[in-house]
Amino acid sequence: MHKLVAVAINTGAIVTCLATTLAFQLPRVNQKIVGETPEVSRKIVEQEKTRLKLLSQIPPQGFGFNNLIAGTTFLSYAQYFGDDRAREANKTGYSLSPSYLKVVIDRDPRFMLSYLFISTGSSIFAGQPCKSIALYAKGLQSLSPEQIPEAYTVWRYQGMDQLLFLGDGEAASRSYQNAAEWADRATFGSDALPETEFIALSSRQAAVLLKQNPRSRQARISAWGSVLAAAIDKKTVEIAVTELAVLGMDVKTDRNGRLYMQPLSGSKAASALNVEVTKKVCSIE
């Protein structure tokens, strides 16, 4: 009897959280149509903090709702991240990014699309790369290349964040080596066109380069190039272009609208050789 009561209580908590999600989302749509004041934007952020806290308190099993929770939370995050007016004009920032993504990965670590947003949302815009690394580590515990062929991308994302935002070339080298090994083990269907051979090769090259020189400028250029190639919004493209310029690379567009890099010349190229790399140590929480 006590077990049935506990199940009922927990299920009620889940339903309450899901109802809260919808209740917060519906007025959000109307507010975006009529425009938001800074006060409204700040109020919405506080509501989202409360909602995300409630979602994080749901039992791990989720009683069958985990995929639904992950999906609705990711949609909410996409709306949050894409609302430039609230984030920038109204100065509410991106600090909730890691919280959204943690809920998604806790509930569905195989939701591969969410990992693409960790570096951009958590490391670049929220400025919380240590939380990004924790999210990658949590997700990797539930992934394998035999079950999800593209799982190697998570190791690559982690390596990029360790290199670019923590200045930890040694850790990045290990992540790239793991990416290469997982790419070797990936099993694709017969109708797929995997690029795992190239991924494995480039990952191994990065691993070796960083093992020899953890502060490698070339490895950082390659990593920012990967950020540029995977960019999901204009702001990330602009940041990557700026960082590549600091490293002595100019980003151009060819006749077909594709981006490519070429070395800068003159004093800008010379100054790029003296770029300092500061290593950041994440505290264990």
C-alpha positions in Angstrom: 0.0 0.0 0.0 2.8 2.4 0.9 4.5 1.7 -2.4 1.3 2.5 -4.3 1.0 5.8 -2.4 4.7 6.6 -3.2 4.1 5.9 -6.9 1.0 8.0 -6.9 2.9 10.9 -5.3 5.8 10.7 -7.6 3.6 10.4 -10.7 1.7 13.4 -9.5 4.9 15.3 -9.2 5.8 14.5 -12.7 2.4 15.5 -14.1 2.7 18.7 -12.1 6.1 19.5 -13.6 4.8 18.8 -17.1 1.8 20.9 -16.6 4.0 23.7 -15.3 6.1 23.4 -18.5 3.0 23.9 -20.6 1.7 26.7 -18.4 4.9 28.6 -18.7 5.2 28.0 -22.4 1.8 29.3 -23.5 2.1 32.8 -22.1 5.6 32.9 -23.4 4.3 32.7 -27.0 2.0 35.6 -26.4 4.7 37.7 -24.8 7.0 37.2 -27.8 4.3 38.3 -30.2 3.6 41.6 -28.3 7.2 42.2 -27.3 9.0 41.8 -24.0 10.1 44.4 -21.5 13.3 43.7 -19.4 11.0 43.2 -16.4 9.0 40.5 -18.2 12.2 38.8 -19.5 13.6 38.7 -15.9 10.3 37.2 -14.6 10.3 34.5 -17.3 13.9 33.6 -16.4 12.9 33.2 -12.7 10.0 31.0 -13.8 12.3 28.9 -15.8 14.7 28.5 -12.9 11.8 27.2 -10.8 10.6 24.8 -13.6 14.0 23.4 -14.2 14.5 22.8 -10.5 11.2 20.9 -10.4 12.2 18.8 -13.4 15.6 18.0 -11.8 13.8 16.7 -8.7 11.8 14.0 -10.5 13.0 10.5 -9.7 15.6 9.2 -12.2 13.2 6.5 -13.6 10.7 9.2 -14.6 8.0 6.5 -14.7 8.1 6.4 -18.4 8.1 10.1 -19.0 11.9 10.6 -19.4 11.9 11.0 -23.2 8.9 13.4 -23.0 10.7 15.5 -20.3 13.9 15.5 -22.4 12.1 16.5 -25.6 9.9 19.3 -24.1 12.9 20.7 -22.2 15.0 20.7 -25.3 12.3 22.6 -27.2 12.1 25.1 -24.3 15.8 25.5 -24.4 15.8 26.1 -28.2 13.2 28.9 -27.6 15.3 30.3 -24.7 18.6 30.3 -26.7 17.0 31.8 -29.8 15.3 34.7 -28.0 17.9 37.4 -28.8 15.7 40.1 -27.4 15.4 38.6 -24.0 19.0 37.3 -23.8 20.8 40.4 -25.1 18.6 43.4 -25.5 17.0 42.8 -22.1 20.3 41.5 -20.7 19.0 38.3 -19.1 22.0 36.4 -20.5 22.4 32.6 -21.1 23.2 31.4 -17.6 20.3 28.8 -17.7 21.8 27.0 -20.6 23.7 24.3 -18.6 20.5 23.7 -16.5 18.4 23.1 -19.5 20.9 20.7 -21.0 21.5 18.9 -17.8 17.8 18.0 -17.6 17.9 16.8 -21.2 21.0 14.6 -20.7 19.9 13.3 -17.3 16.6 12.1 -18.8 17.8 11.0 -22.3 21.6 10.8 -22.7 21.1 9.3 -26.1 19.5 12.5 -27.4 22.5 13.3 -29.6 21.3 16.7 -30.9 21.6 18.1 -27.4 25.4 17.6 -27.3 25.7 20.0 -30.3 24.4 22.8 -28.1 26.6 22.2 -25.0 29.7 24.0 -26.4 27.7 26.8 -27.9 25.2 27.4 -25.2 27.1 26.4 -22.0 30.7 27.1 -22.8 30.6 30.0 -25.2 27.5 32.0 -24.2 27.0 31.0 -20.6 30.7 31.0 -19.9 30.5 27.8 -17.9 32.9 25.3 -19.6 33.3 23.3 -16.4 29.6 22.5 -16.4 29.9 21.6 -20.1 32.7 19.0 -19.4 30.5 17.5 -16.6 27.6 17.2 -19.0 29.8 15.4 -21.6 31.1 13.1 -19.0 27.6 12.2 -17.7 26.4 11.5 -21.2 29.3 9.4 -22.2 28.6 7.0 -19.4 25.4 5.9 -21.3 26.8 6.0 -24.9 28.7 3.4 -27.0 29.7 3.5 -30.7 28.2 0.1 -31.3 24.7 1.3 -30.3 25.0 4.9 -31.5 27.6 5.2 -34.4 27.9 9.0 -34.1 28.7 8.8 -30.4 32.3 9.7 -31.1 31.2 13.3 -31.7 30.7 13.7 -28.0 34.4 13.0 -27.3 35.3 15.5 -30.0 33.0 18.2 -28.5 34.6 17.5 -25.1 38.1 17.8 -26.6 37.3 21.1 -28.2 35.9 22.5 -25.0 38.9 21.3 -22.9 41.3 22.8 -25.4 39.5 26.1 -26.2 37.8 27.1 -23.0 39.9 25.3 -20.3 43.3 25.5 -22.0 43.8 21.9 -21.0 45.7 20.4 -24.0 46.5 17.1 -22.1 42.9 16.3 -21.4 41.9 17.4 -24.9 44.5 14.9 -26.3 42.9 12.1 -24.4 39.4 13.0 -25.6 40.5 13.2 -29.2 42.2 9.8 -28.8 38.9 8.3 -27.5 37.0 9.9 -30.3 39.3 8.2 -32.8 38.9 4.8 -31.1 35.1 5.2 -31.0 35.1 6.2 -34.7 37.0 3.0 -35.4 34.3 1.0 -33.5 31.3 2.7 -35.0 28.9 0.5 -36.9 26.8 2.1 -39.5 24.0 0.6 -41.7 24.8 -0.5 -45.2 22.9 2.5 -46.7 24.9 5.0 -44.7 27.9 7.0 -45.8 30.0 7.3 -42.7 33.0 9.6 -42.6 34.6 7.7 -39.7 37.9 7.1 -41.4 38.5 10.8 -41.8 37.2 11.5 -38.3 39.4 8.8 -36.8 42.5 10.1 -38.7 41.9 13.8 -37.8 41.2 12.9 -34.2 44.4 10.9 -33.9 46.4 13.7 -35.4 44.9 16.2 -32.9 45.7 13.8 -30.1 49.3 13.4 -31.1 49.8 17.1 -31.7 48.4 18.0 -28.3 50.4 15.3 -26.6 53.6 16.7 -28.1 52.5 20.3 -27.5 49.5 20.9 -25.3 49.6 24.6 -26.2 49.6 23.9 -30.0 48.4 26.9 -32.0 47.6 24.6 -35.0 45.3 22.4 -32.8 43.5 25.5 -31.6 43.0 26.7 -35.1 41.6 23.3 -36.1 39.3 23.2 -33.1 37.9 26.7 -33.8 37.5 25.6 -37.4 35.3 22.7 -36.1 33.3 25.2 -34.1 32.8 27.3 -37.2 31.7 24.3 -39.3 29.2 23.1 -36.7 27.9 26.6 -35.8 24.1 26.7 -35.4 23.7 30.5 -35.3 25.3 33.7 -36.6 26.6 34.7 -33.2 28.7 31.6 -32.9 30.1 32.1 -36.4 31.1 35.6 -35.5 32.9 34.4 -32.3 34.7 31.7 -34.2 35.8 34.1 -36.9 37.1 36.5 -34.2 39.0 33.8 -32.3 40.6 32.5 -35.6 41.7 36.0 -36.4 43.5 36.1 -33.0 45.3 32.9 -34.0 46.3 34.4 -37.4 43.6 33.0 -39.7 41.2 34.9 -41.9 37.8 33.4 -42.8 36.6 33.9 -46.4 33.6 32.9 -48.4 34.0 31.2 -51.8 31.7 31.6 -54.9 29.4 28.9 -53.5 29.0 30.6 -50.2 31.2 28.1 -48.3 33.6 29.3 -45.6 37.3 28.6 -45.8 40.4 29.7 -43.8 43.6 31.3 -45.0 46.6 32.7 -43.0 46.7 36.4 -42.3 49.7 38.3 -43.4 51.9 41.0 -41.8 51.8 42.1 -38.2 48.5 40.4 -37.4 50.0 37.0 -38.3 53.1 37.7 -36.3 51.2 38.7 -33.2 49.2 35.4 -33.4 52.4 33.5 -32.7 52.5 35.0 -29.2 49.0 34.2 -28.1 49.0 33.0 -24.5 47.0 30.0 -23.3 45.8 30.0 -19.8 44.8 26.7 -18.2 41.6 26.7 -16.1 41.0 24.0 -13.4 37.5 22.9 -12.7 36.6 22.4 -9.1 34.9 19.1 -8.2 31.4 19.7 -6.9 
